[in-house]
Amino acid sequence: MHFFLLQSLFPFLLIASFLSINVELSLCQNQQFTNCSSNITCGSVGGISYPFWGVNRPSYCGQPGFEVQCLNNFPVFNMKGASYRILQMNTTNSRTVKVARNDYWGTFCPQTFVNTTLNFSLFDYVSGYRNMTFYYQCSAPITLPSPQSCNISNTMSPVYYLTKPVTVGQTVGQAYSVSCTHEVIVPVYEEAALAIEAATVPSQTIVTNAVEGGFSLQLEIDNDECDKCLGSGGQCGLNTGTNSGFSCICANQTYASICNGTSNSSPSGGKKTGIAIGLAVGGAILFGIFVGFYFYYFIQRKKRKLAAETQSKEAPTPLTSTSVATPSTNLSQSQSIPSYPSFTSKSDYDNKASTYFGVQVFTYTELEEATENFSPAKEIGDGGFGTVYYGKLHDGRVVAVKRLYENNFKRVEQFMNEVEILTRLQHRNLVKLYGCTSKRSRELLLVYEYIPNGTVADHLHGKRVESGFLSWPVRLSIAIDTADALAYLHRNDVIHRDVKTNNILLDDDFCVKVADFGLSRLFPNDATHVSTAPQGTPGYVDPEYYQCYQLTDKSDVYSFGVVLIELLSSLQAVDTNRHRLDINLANLAVNKIQNHLVNELVDPLLGFETNVSVRRMTTAVAELAFRCLQQEKDMRPTMEEVLKGLKAVQNEDLGSENGEAVVLDIGADEVELLRNMPPPLSPDSNGTDKLVSSSTTPSSF
């Protein structure tokens, strides 16, 4: 009888097995595989793949140092202080990429004089190129061709070029010796150099074509591993566990080297294994149904008894004092934060594999070892809520560890707030959180990616000023990246509440990472503002927030307006050495703009008086900052509008028909109205000191 029942059920079991194959195949589709299967296309250039990422390719589809941005319909990446346009990528035979200097595109007068210097761990030169050298501010008589004149340090002087190597003092042709302030090497193809040398009088067009024709680079990263991965049907990507190294992203999952862990070179290898897995699962389901059938008809009573016993064993028991880790602080039970998940056993937060809001939970001991017992020599920043240390984890990752000053209730709330916000927000211009300790840990510690190039404040008026002047294009790019990050936060109902140049970090390519969400507030969807005591940094706090205790997204807009003025002027937000009325930079800026004295506000080194393009753009940004700094929040633009305006400035699409810069959709009458408004009343120095400062010293991750 039982055999007859099983035989009658067999067709249905067979159908179930095939359905399980299809389900398995669909479940095995890896979203990362789908995302990394798409190449980058920007303008007329396409086919940009691993190790590059950006635009439509997430960061796990490439490697650090290969981020691509689509600027003015050209794919651009940065390396060693210079930006490069990608003209073509070849992955068929040898993995090469054809690039050209972006700062020399359409001009021979770059903002900064930077040699073409490769990161040889990522690239190498391909044979068949020649170095072309451009010479600037030359004092000795020169008979070389000059494509055009450049405005350098407020002086117009010709720029010379040479396609053959020459040493200082060496004579070439007629009386020629190299005695110039700046020399910049730009590689060009050998054929282009020969065409220049063959011309009796080389035209500027020939030189332009040579430079914009670019040169080829050999990719020096993961070539063999990537070829094997592609051959097994996978996509090359990043090891996201360490944020470095190679991994093979396959249709079903991610492997260390190739799909399925075999040397299968067939692109369909992943599918074959998927089918095999599906068959195995189908067989397992058949076996399970048969076993279930057996138990149901023969030992049903015993099964119920076992289930009852199991249920009684698995029932949760009340927590006792022995099962809860005793915190080192004097937090009472009533002070716990019920809205956040918490660890209730010591094994939970001592286990490295544990996660908190989806990020790794570190033990205090391993972070203590990473920072050499929080050595003062490892300290890289000090803020109002904690000290930041440089550290190196066991897996080799370089990190920044923020150690909160006090482990009291307010600090726990601050700690949990930052963890929750950072883990649910992902943006290329937001600092990445790697993990944290448990909130019942001995100390509250946050572990971030390490950003090596300091803060914007460091570069404008801090300890990195001497390392190099920030040109106007770099400053404008910083403003756009920061506005992009803040607009993203606002779209996700988060107010940063402490926007300042000390919290804008820079990587080696001067890309922005906005940091320090310790003061951030999740903004209710149905609220127009949040009533809260003013917190922030003197000089950046929204005056309406200070007076009315109403925090809105426009509070961030005001603070960002101060950041824009800092980028324009290189001045600090608060400086007691200035005149009493100008101690607050926002006041100084509003007065200058209202009185049509933008020229006195802009850093003279940016070339406001000598460069028409810089004058137009800085004036437009000053007008935009002026709108951000309005006393009434309703007079300020949104961050989305600010971002749109900055991008228009970068593209020099200022909406101007008569030469006057216009930002966003603001009319001339409205600009004049704003200019003629009385200057804002700011809190005096005593009142300002009452604000809760979240940073007394620049904090760099």
Phi and psi in degrees as a GROMACS rama.xvg file:
@    title "Ramachandran Plot"
@    xaxis  label "Phi"
@    yaxis  label "Psi"
@TYPE xy
-64.9141  -36.7088  HIS-2
-64.5907  -38.5097  PHE-3
-64.3973  -41.441  PHE-4
-61.9694  -43.3741  LEU-5
-63.6947  -39.947  LEU-6
-66.1187  -37.3867  GLN-7
-70.3368  -27.3856  SER-8
-84.4496  -11.3722  LEU-9
-56.9812  -45.9106  PHE-10
-57.3999  -39.4861  PRO-11
-67.5398  -36.6286  PHE-12
-66.6372  -37.3241  LEU-13
-64.7343  -42.6408  LEU-14
-61.347  -40.9094  ILE-15
-62.0697  -36.8851  ALA-16
-65.3288  -41.8446  SER-17
-68.3682  -37.7082  PHE-18
-61.5599  -37.7779  LEU-19
-65.1608  -32.9327  SER-20
-62.5233  -47.6251  ILE-21
-63.7169  -41.0803  ASN-22
-62.8207  -42.6494  VAL-23
-61.0588  -44.6167  GLU-24
-63.0321  -39.727  LEU-25
-71.1075  -37.1054  SER-26
-69.6142  -26.2285  LEU-27
-78.1676  -8.35796  CYS-28
-66.9493  116.915  GLN-29
-88.3214  122.095  ASN-30
-62.0363  -34.3939  GLN-31
-62.4671  -38.0339  GLN-32
-61.3031  -44.3842  PHE-33
-62.3162  -44.7511  THR-34
-64.8189  -40.961  ASN-35
-79.7715  -9.92388  CYS-36
-74.7513  -16.2371  SER-37
-88.9313  131.851  SER-38
-89.3091  162.44  ASN-39
-80.1062  131.132  ILE-40
-126.284  126.708  THR-41
-138.993  115.686  CYS-42
63.5958  -127.753  GLY-43
-91.8508  0.0390531  SER-44
-102.563  126.909  VAL-45
-137.243  -174.696  GLY-46
73.8105  20.2303  GLY-47
-87.3291  117.101  ILE-48
-128.825  -160.056  SER-49
-50.6609  139.005  TYR-50
-89.0602  10.4661  PRO-51
-77.9971  150.234  PHE-52
-147.94  170.548  TRP-53
119.658  175.388  GLY-54
59.0474  -102.588  VAL-55
-100.719  0.519951  ASN-56
-105.574  119.284  ARG-57
-62.3374  165.51  PRO-58
-63.143  -27.4926  SER-59
-74.2248  -5.11447  TYR-60
-89.2664  0.349529  CYS-61
-145.59  -162.384  GLY-62
-123.829  155.131  GLN-63
-57.3269  139.299  PRO-64
94.9764  -3.07369  GLY-65
-121.061  26.1511  PHE-66
-72.5209  132.506  GLU-67
-111.379  136.497  VAL-68
-117.246  146.905  GLN-69
-97.2132  100.361  CYS-70
-115.298  121.306  LEU-71
53.7581  39.8535  ASN-72
64.1513  27.9005  ASN-73
-131.185  134.446  PHE-74
-74.6524  127.307  PRO-75
-130.929  139.323  VAL-76
-134.634  161.077  PHE-77
-111.23  145.829  ASN-78
-156.93  127.379  MET-79
51.3959  43.7027  LYS-80
83.1235  0.315668  GLY-81
-125.108  152.62  ALA-82
-106.537  147.883  SER-83
-131.741  138.526  TYR-84
-88.8826  135.07  ARG-85
-87.3493  119.653  ILE-86
-95.0044  -31.7577  LEU-87
-166.435  147.403  GLN-88
-127.659  134.235  MET-89
-119.964  118.892  ASN-90
-121.569  9.95659  THR-91
-77.4487  -59.7276  THR-92
-99.389  -71.9144  ASN-93
-108.236  142.111  SER-94
-81.5982  97.4808  ARG-95
-128.414  161.065  THR-96
-138.076  134.205  VAL-97
-97.1595  124.093  LYS-98
-131.676  165.705  VAL-99
-143.475  150.995  ALA-100
-64.556  120.57  ARG-101
-71.3585  -33.4015  ASN-102
-75.2301  -10.5585  ASP-103
-105.716  13.3965  TYR-104
-82.105  111.211  TRP-105
80.1536  4.722  GLY-106
-157.132  155.551  THR-107
-113.542  16.8968  PHE-108
-119.88  77.1773  CYS-109
-70.2198  162.292  PRO-110
-71.0788  -35.4961  GLN-111
-130.124  152.333  THR-112
-100.616  95.9573  PHE-113
-122.419  126.063  VAL-114
-68.3639  154.783  ASN-115
-73.8898  108.079  THR-116
-126.837  121.653  THR-117
-86.7838  150.855  LEU-118
-87.4612  100.019  ASN-119
-72.1981  -6.85835  PHE-120
-79.3725  -13.1268  SER-121
-112.855  -37.4272  LEU-122
-135.039  163.178  PHE-123
-146.762  155.775  ASP-124
-72.1848  147.402  TYR-125
-96.8339  143.432  VAL-126
-61.1263  159.965  SER-127
94.2528  25.4562  GLY-128
-124.377  163.865  TYR-129
-136.462  139.53  ARG-130
-79.3793  123.355  ASN-131
-100.461  132.186  MET-132
-110.884  129.106  THR-133
-103.295  136.563  PHE-134
-116.578  133.37  TYR-135
-126.359  147.212  TYR-136
52.1873  59.3185  GLN-137
-90.6273  133.778  CYS-138
-95.3064  -31.4156  SER-139
-81.2515  155.075  ALA-140
-60.5469  132.988  PRO-141
-131.831  138.581  ILE-142
-112.79  17.0287  THR-143
-79.4975  160.33  LEU-144
-63.3361  151.324  PRO-145
-128.851  111.129  SER-146
-68.8159  -32.3069  PRO-147
-170.28  177.15  GLN-148
-106.162  149.59  SER-149
-124.751  146.703  CYS-150
-88.5176  108.056  ASN-151
-125.861  121.035  ILE-152
53.6677  44.2815  SER-153
67.0621  20.0144  ASN-154
-131.175  129.45  THR-155
-79.8724  125.421  MET-156
-145.549  148.7  SER-157
-70.9438  154.034  PRO-158
-110.382  131.39  VAL-159
-108.45  161.78  TYR-160
-142.186  155.342  TYR-161
-148.067  135.593  LEU-162
-101.886  0.065521  THR-163
-115.97  146.494  LYS-164
-65.8966  144.112  PRO-165
-146.024  144.479  VAL-166
-101.44  161.791  THR-167
-61.4681  128.07  VAL-168
87.7328  -8.17546  GLY-169
-74.9504  137.109  GLN-170
-87.7092  131.711  THR-171
-125.139  115.059  VAL-172
66.7642  -118.609  GLY-173
-79.4312  -171.257  GLN-174
-59.0529  104.646  ALA-175
-141.779  125.615  TYR-176
-141.761  142.968  SER-177
-82.6419  114.913  VAL-178
-145.218  78.0206  SER-179
-129.864  152.852  CYS-180
-72.3881  -40.4874  THR-181
-127.088  139.229  HIS-182
-132.248  129.549  GLU-183
-126.063  126.393  VAL-184
-95.1204  127.584  ILE-185
-129.116  114.599  VAL-186
-67.3902  144.66  PRO-187
-137.865  163.901  VAL-188
-68.219  150.792  TYR-189
-57.3709  -41.9725  GLU-190
-61.8184  -39.1556  GLU-191
-66.588  -40.0569  ALA-192
-64.5935  -40.9461  ALA-193
-65.5428  -34.6943  LEU-194
-65.9097  -37.2677  ALA-195
-65.9832  -44.3099  ILE-196
-69.3815  -27.7709  GLU-197
-77.2691  -22.7358  ALA-198
-74.8682  135.475  ALA-199
-62.0877  -49.8676  THR-200
-128.504  92.7721  VAL-201
-58.8014  129.215  PRO-202
-81.9569  164.016  SER-203
-63.3755  -31.2774  GLN-204
-63.0408  -41.2825  THR-205
-63.0523  -43.1352  ILE-206
-66.4188  -42.3379  VAL-207
-60.7666  -44.3277  THR-208
-62.398  -36.9646  ASN-209
-64.3148  -46.0767  ALA-210
-69.1451  -44.3878  VAL-211
-77.5528  -11.1717  GLU-212
-72.2258  -18.6807  GLY-213
74.732  -160.287  GLY-214
-157.925  162.527  PHE-215
-101.72  144.46  SER-216
-124.697  141.65  LEU-217
-91.2048  127.253  GLN-218
-73.4347  127.975  LEU-219
-109.368  22.2079  GLU-220
-126.987  121.241  ILE-221
57.2856  32.8702  ASP-222
-64.835  -50.5048  ASN-223
-63.6681  -45.633  ASP-224
-61.7077  -40.697  GLU-225
-67.4902  -41.7543  CYS-226
-61.0001  -42.4275  ASP-227
-65.7708  -40.2077  LYS-228
-63.0186  -46.9041  CYS-229
-62.0143  -38.0287  LEU-230
-65.1546  -25.3941  GLY-231
-92.2994  7.17569  SER-232
92.4129  11.494  GLY-233
-102.227  -176.14  GLY-234
-122.375  138.064  GLN-235
-74.9215  141.211  CYS-236
-158.05  -170.561  GLY-237
-98.5186  143.063  LEU-238
-74.9999  98.6122  ASN-239
-71.3715  -14.8293  THR-240
-67.948  -35.2624  GLY-241
-114.151  -4.46224  THR-242
56.5107  28.8909  ASN-243
-159.682  158.395  SER-244
87.5627  174.33  GLY-245
-102.288  148.212  PHE-246
-146.471  153.734  SER-247
-104.833  113.568  CYS-248
-90.6662  114.435  ILE-249
-110.717  172.681  CYS-250
-64.6299  -28.9445  ALA-251
-100.11  -36.1396  ASN-252
-166.771  -176.46  GLN-253
-103.583  134.717  THR-254
-117.957  165.591  TYR-255
-72.1368  -33.734  ALA-256
-131.517  -61.8248  SER-257
-133.389  164.068  ILE-258
-65.6987  141.13  CYS-259
68.8374  2.93508  ASN-260
68.5048  19.4221  GLY-261
-122.196  175.467  THR-262
-94.5992  18.6173  SER-263
-56.6325  122.704  ASN-264
-97.364  2.59313  SER-265
-82.8199  131.924  SER-266
-59.8645  -20.1129  PRO-267
-93.0432  9.11542  SER-268
-59.1481  -39.7061  GLY-269
-61.1251  -40.0403  GLY-270
-67.6183  -39.4481  LYS-271
-62.0802  -43.5158  LYS-272
-66.7336  -35.0314  THR-273
-60.1854  -42.0583  GLY-274
-65.3301  -40.571  ILE-275
-62.7942  -42.5031  ALA-276
-62.4689  -40.9654  ILE-277
-61.7413  -43.0194  GLY-278
-62.9139  -40.4778  LEU-279
-63.9365  -43.4155  ALA-280
-64.1576  -40.161  VAL-281
-60.4186  -42.8341  GLY-282
-63.2112  -39.8134  GLY-283
-63.4596  -39.0004  ALA-284
-64.1382  -43.1248  ILE-285
-58.5803  -45.4265  LEU-286
-63.8954  -40.1816  PHE-287
-64.2928  -40.4485  GLY-288
-64.6315  -40.6923  ILE-289
-63.6827  -43.9061  PHE-290
-63.7539  -41.4974  VAL-291
-62.0761  -41.327  GLY-292
-58.6224  -43.4855  PHE-293
-62.7996  -48.2736  TYR-294
-64.1191  -36.788  PHE-295
-64.6708  -39.1839  TYR-296
-91.2771  -22.3584  TYR-297
-113.942  -36.294  PHE-298
-131.513  43.0898  ILE-299
-61.6144  -42.2331  GLN-300
-64.2606  -42.7345  ARG-301
-64.3477  -37.1427  LYS-302
-62.4776  -43.5443  LYS-303
-63.319  -38.8018  ARG-304
-64.7553  -45.3199  LYS-305
-63.2898  -40.3501  LEU-306
-62.5318  -41.0664  ALA-307
-63.7885  -42.2791  ALA-308
-63.9393  -42.757  GLU-309
-62.3583  -42.3479  THR-310
-62.0959  -39.8691  GLN-311
-68.4803  -32.5282  SER-312
-73.6183  -34.3787  LYS-313
-87.9113  -5.74106  GLU-314
-62.1256  135.097  ALA-315
-65.8749  141.248  PRO-316
-106.753  149.957  THR-317
-59.7888  142.957  PRO-318
-71.8206  140.566  LEU-319
-114.848  173.626  THR-320
-64.3836  -25.1199  SER-321
-78.874  -20.0021  THR-322
-93.4113  -4.28283  SER-323
-111.8  131.391  VAL-324
-66.5232  132.313  ALA-325
-80.0232  119.286  THR-326
-70.3047  154.197  PRO-327
-81.8433  -10.4784  SER-328
-97.0138  175.671  THR-329
-97.9952  32.9378  ASN-330
-66.2767  132.482  LEU-331
-89.5317  167.25  SER-332
-62.3216  -34.8868  GLN-333
-70.5846  -14.6342  SER-334
-91.5798  -3.29545  GLN-335
-66.051  160.441  SER-336
-103.804  99.8794  ILE-337
-68.553  -20.0306  PRO-338
-78.8827  -6.99182  SER-339
-113.165  146.163  TYR-340
-68.6243  148.473  PRO-341
-136.928  158.494  SER-342
-89.6553  136.663  PHE-343
-112.141  -6.59878  THR-344
-129.431  151.878  SER-345
-61.4794  -35.0123  LYS-346
-64.3752  -27.0825  SER-347
-62.5971  -51.2051  ASP-348
-94.9671  -0.693886  TYR-349
-92.536  -11.9477  ASP-350
-83.5533  120.828  ASN-351
-64.6846  -21.9807  LYS-352
-83.8418  -6.94109  ALA-353
-66.5953  154.916  SER-354
-130.466  152.562  THR-355
-130.686  112.759  TYR-356
55.8424  25.5935  PHE-357
92.5261  1.08744  GLY-358
-111.379  160.679  VAL-359
-67.8562  142.492  GLN-360
-102.158  118.336  VAL-361
-94.0544  151.546  PHE-362
-83.6847  154.991  THR-363
-60.2822  -38.5347  TYR-364
-62.1758  -44.1657  THR-365
-70.0552  -30.7297  GLU-366
-76.2599  -30.8838  LEU-367
-63.7202  -41.7249  GLU-368
-68.6539  -37.918  GLU-369
-63.3838  -31.1629  ALA-370
-103.829  12.801  THR-371
54.6168  55.1388  GLU-372
60.5888  39.618  ASN-373
52.1434  50.7212  PHE-374
-62.4838  137.108  SER-375
-56.1589  -27.8951  PRO-376
-68.3342  -19.7026  ALA-377
-93.8394  -0.613045  LYS-378
-72.3667  127.643  GLU-379
-120.851  -0.63908  ILE-380
-173.356  155.824  GLY-381
-143.917  118.808  ASP-382
-122.195  -175.394  GLY-383
-69.6786  -21.6824  GLY-384
-114.101  -8.358  PHE-385
176.754  167.872  GLY-386
-102.517  142.992  THR-387
-108.962  132.834  VAL-388
-120.764  147.302  TYR-389
-79.3998  135.173  TYR-390
-145.7  161.233  GLY-391
-132.575  119.812  LYS-392
-78.771  168.897  LEU-393
-61.4519  -31.0669  HIS-394
-82.5005  4.42765  ASP-395
96.5858  -9.50561  GLY-396
-69.236  134.586  ARG-397
-90.195  128.082  VAL-398
-134.576  166.794  VAL-399
-113.858  124.399  ALA-400
-109.178  116.971  VAL-401
-93.3169  124.058  LYS-402
-109.49  109.888  ARG-403
-68.7279  144.443  LEU-404
-64.3796  -47.4491  TYR-405
-126.495  145.994  GLU-406
-102.267  47.9592  ASN-407
-96.9093  -175.416  ASN-408
-61.1525  -44.5754  PHE-409
-61.7088  -40.1938  LYS-410
-69.1635  -37.1786  ARG-411
-62.6307  -43.1556  VAL-412
-62.5896  -42.937  GLU-413
-62.2294  -43.3375  GLN-414
-60.4877  -50.1274  PHE-415
-66.1663  -35.5099  MET-416
-61.7764  -45.8001  ASN-417
-67.5865  -40.6741  GLU-418
-61.5559  -47.9347  VAL-419
-63.1611  -45.4312  GLU-420
-65.3808  -47.2821  ILE-421
-66.2994  -33.7763  LEU-422
-76.64  -25.3504  THR-423
-95.4883  -3.99876  ARG-424
-115.763  128.349  LEU-425
-129.164  117.339  GLN-426
-152.347  144.736  HIS-427
-65.5302  -19.1565  ARG-428
-106.104  17.436  ASN-429
-112.574  137.475  LEU-430
-62.4754  141.997  VAL-431
-93.5194  132.319  LYS-432
-92.6861  123.444  LEU-433
-85.4816  -34.9103  TYR-434
173.663  -167.662  GLY-435
-161.4  174.543  CYS-436
-91.4954  168.684  THR-437
-67.7256  151.64  SER-438
-69.4765  -10.3301  LYS-439
-103.44  14.4983  ARG-440
-70.4654  167.801  SER-441
-57.9425  -38.1611  ARG-442
-139.947  154.958  GLU-443
-90.0694  116.343  LEU-444
-129.68  137.822  LEU-445
-115.806  138.571  LEU-446
-116.655  116.948  VAL-447
-114.375  164.328  TYR-448
-63.8243  145.737  GLU-449
-88.479  124.308  TYR-450
-105.617  114.178  ILE-451
-83.5548  -13.8868  PRO-452
-102.946  23.5975  ASN-453
73.4485  -164.657  GLY-454
-107.071  165.883  THR-455
-61.0938  -38.0338  VAL-456
-61.0418  -38.9683  ALA-457
-57.3103  -43.1516  ASP-458
-79.417  -26.4013  HIS-459
-84.0642  -44.8048  LEU-460
-153.613  32.5208  HIS-461
-125.084  -147.654  GLY-462
-74.1063  -11.4392  LYS-463
-105.316  10.6923  ARG-464
-59.7576  -40.175  VAL-465
-73.0632  -15.1269  GLU-466
-74.2775  -17.4856  SER-467
157.398  141.947  GLY-468
-79.3336  135.607  PHE-469
-80.5357  115.574  LEU-470
-71.1165  167.069  SER-471
-62.5168  -44.9877  TRP-472
-57.4666  -37.8522  PRO-473
-66.3243  -43.074  VAL-474
-63.9334  -41.2278  ARG-475
-65.3222  -39.1565  LEU-476
-63.4776  -39.5641  SER-477
-61.5235  -43.3565  ILE-478
-62.2036  -42.6258  ALA-479
-67.061  -44.5728  ILE-480
-60.7248  -43.4145  ASP-481
-65.7097  -43.9439  THR-482
-62.6122  -37.6861  ALA-483
-62.0389  -43.4815  ASP-484
-65.2681  -43.3661  ALA-485
-68.7181  -38.8821  LEU-486
-62.1451  -38.4677  ALA-487
-62.9282  -43.3929  TYR-488
-60.114  -45.4601  LEU-489
-65.0968  -36.4599  HIS-490
-62.8724  -25.8259  ARG-491
-102.077  21.5116  ASN-492
61.7224  38.6509  ASP-493
-123.341  130.639  VAL-494
-103.755  128.468  ILE-495
-70.2697  -49.4963  HIS-496
77.0343  -3.97422  ARG-497
-144.354  50.468  ASP-498
-74.406  124.668  VAL-499
-166.021  164.208  LYS-500
-68.2649  -21.6013  THR-501
-70.5877  -19.8397  ASN-502
-104.147  10.4245  ASN-503
-109.226  104.629  ILE-504
-90.7798  156.935  LEU-505
-127.574  136.096  LEU-506
-88.9894  -173.65  ASP-507
-63.8632  -22.9298  ASP-508
-97.4888  13.1094  ASP-509
61.8226  28.9506  PHE-510
-84.652  143.985  CYS-511
-84.1116  142.477  VAL-512
-132.948  107.141  LYS-513
-76.1707  132.705  VAL-514
-128.138  -179.991  ALA-515
62.233  80.6306  ASP-516
-97.4935  18.8747  PHE-517
-61.3825  -25.7933  GLY-518
-102.234  3.26532  LEU-519
-64.5871  151.957  SER-520
-128.057  131.363  ARG-521
-72.911  126.774  LEU-522
-95.292  121.557  PHE-523
-59.6701  140.811  PRO-524
-63.6562  -30.0489  ASN-525
-101.723  16.1254  ASP-526
-116.626  148.176  ALA-527
-92.9766  -19.2212  THR-528
-159.293  167.817  HIS-529
-120.583  126.701  VAL-530
-84.7516  118.673  SER-531
-157.633  152.124  THR-532
-64.3965  138.618  ALA-533
-59.3185  130.226  PRO-534
-135.481  149.924  GLN-535
150.555  -159.973  GLY-536
-115.389  131.931  THR-537
-50.8522  135.622  PRO-538
98.8068  -20.0582  GLY-539
-114.904  -10.8344  TYR-540
-76.5398  132.139  VAL-541
-57.1252  121.344  ASP-542
-61.6716  -32.9019  PRO-543
-69.9531  -36.9529  GLU-544
-64.4903  -41.732  TYR-545
-63.5564  -38.8737  TYR-546
-85.9162  -35.8888  GLN-547
-109.519  -3.40211  CYS-548
58.8662  31.6501  TYR-549
-117.265  108.922  GLN-550
-89.9947  126.365  LEU-551
-134.192  174.777  THR-552
-64.5489  -22.2472  ASP-553
-70.0364  -15.931  LYS-554
-66.5558  -40.7475  SER-555
-63.9259  -36.3097  ASP-556
-62.2425  -42.5847  VAL-557
-60.8542  -48.4602  TYR-558
-60.047  -39.4744  SER-559
-66.444  -31.7214  PHE-560
-59.4106  -39.5285  GLY-561
-64.0961  -41.2319  VAL-562
-59.7279  -42.5066  VAL-563
-60.013  -42.0037  LEU-564
-65.7536  -37.6013  ILE-565
-61.2332  -42.7262  GLU-566
-64.971  -33.7088  LEU-567
-74.9199  -38.829  LEU-568
-105.522  -19.9219  SER-569
66.028  16.0761  SER-570
-95.4625  158.748  LEU-571
-81.6008  153.562  GLN-572
-63.8307  -34.1942  ALA-573
-135.053  127.696  VAL-574
-145.859  108.551  ASP-575
-71.6704  -9.39168  THR-576
-80.0595  -12.3207  ASN-577
-81.6686  170.975  ARG-578
-55.8779  150.468  HIS-579
-52.4991  -39.5544  ARG-580
-78.8266  -12.8314  LEU-581
-111.445  8.57084  ASP-582
-57.0407  -42.9606  ILE-583
-84.288  119.103  ASN-584
-61.2117  -33.3247  LEU-585
-62.3837  -42.4052  ALA-586
-62.2929  -46.1327  ASN-587
-58.4672  -45.0579  LEU-588
-65.9797  -45.7902  ALA-589
-59.8242  -41.9613  VAL-590
-64.2507  -43.1943  ASN-591
-63.8509  -44.0734  LYS-592
-69.4298  -40.433  ILE-593
-62.097  -32.0646  GLN-594
-96.8049  17.802  ASN-595
57.877  40.1117  HIS-596
-119.376  42.4812  LEU-597
-59.6157  -31.9601  VAL-598
-60.5752  -29.4694  ASN-599
-82.182  -13.2913  GLU-600
-91.1483  -38.1293  LEU-601
-74.9762  137.94  VAL-602
-54.3977  122.292  ASP-603
-57.4906  -27.8319  PRO-604
-69.4854  -13.5402  LEU-605
-77.6834  -12.5544  LEU-606
87.1964  30.8937  GLY-607
-59.1127  -40.1188  PHE-608
-81.4521  -18.9117  GLU-609
-113.46  -21.3994  THR-610
-113.706  112.517  ASN-611
-60.2611  -42.4486  VAL-612
-63.4485  -43.988  SER-613
-63.8296  -39.8004  VAL-614
-62.7398  -43.0164  ARG-615
-64.0475  -44.6447  ARG-616
-71.3244  -44.7589  MET-617
-65.2452  -35.8392  THR-618
-63.8762  -43.1612  THR-619
-63.0392  -42.3239  ALA-620
-66.9557  -36.7587  VAL-621
-62.3134  -41.486  ALA-622
-62.5536  -40.027  GLU-623
-66.3754  -43.9079  LEU-624
-62.0047  -37.7785  ALA-625
-58.257  -42.5232  PHE-626
-66.2656  -38.2164  ARG-627
-64.7242  -29.1782  CYS-628
-92.2921  13.0142  LEU-629
-66.0723  144.004  GLN-630
-61.3567  -43.2775  GLN-631
-89.3932  130.169  GLU-632
-62.2365  -31.5475  LYS-633
-69.4608  -16.0795  ASP-634
-85.3723  -10.0489  MET-635
-90.5975  149.475  ARG-636
-74.7118  167.183  PRO-637
-80.304  165.975  THR-638
-64.9035  -32.2688  MET-639
-62.6348  -41.3557  GLU-640
-67.6369  -38.3511  GLU-641
-62.8129  -44.9713  VAL-642
-60.4989  -44.7562  LEU-643
-60.8594  -41.9024  LYS-644
-64.5665  -42.5047  GLY-645
-65.0272  -39.7085  LEU-646
-65.4153  -35.7936  LYS-647
-64.1147  -38.7239  ALA-648
-64.5053  -44.1122  VAL-649
-61.0551  -36.6507  GLN-650
-85.1248  1.69044  ASN-651
55.012  32.8858  GLU-652
-99.9619  73.5699  ASP-653
-90.2419  8.13183  LEU-654
63.4038  32.3118  GLY-655
-104.552  134.008  SER-656
-113.106  -19.987  GLU-657
-117.956  14.2772  ASN-658
94.5323  -8.55294  GLY-659
-93.1029  131.972  GLU-660
-69.478  136.58  ALA-661
-131.729  125.802  VAL-662
-109.469  141.943  VAL-663
58.0517  -137.265  LEU-664
-116.439  27.2849  ASP-665
-76.8029  132.985  ILE-666
-87.026  165.287  GLY-667
-62.7368  -37.714  ALA-668
-63.7877  -41.163  ASP-669
-68.1642  -38.842  GLU-670
-59.5842  -45.3434  VAL-671
-65.8644  -37.6771  GLU-672
-61.2528  -45.3763  LEU-673
-64.7219  -40.3932  LEU-674
-62.43  -34.1821  ARG-675
-87.2248  -1.68419  ASN-676
-69.9343  150.064  MET-677
-63.2739  149.131  PRO-678
-62.5141  151.713  PRO-679
-68.2353  149.687  PRO-680
-92.7461  117.15  LEU-681
-104.001  155.558  SER-682
-58.9971  144.598  PRO-683
-71.1996  176.816  ASP-684
-62.0881  -34.6058  SER-685
-67.2377  -42.8727  ASN-686
-65.4343  -39.7621  GLY-687
-63.3312  -36.8913  THR-688
-65.6653  -18.7353  ASP-689
-76.5276  -13.9915  LYS-690
-66.831  149.708  LEU-691
-79.3976  110.956  VAL-692
-85.4759  126.707  SER-693
-92.1772  -0.704856  SER-694
-159.834  121.627  SER-695
-101.519  -20.5818  THR-696
-134.493  142.738  THR-697
-53.8097  132.167  PRO-698
-108.734  111.417  SER-699
-106.817  130.659  SER-700
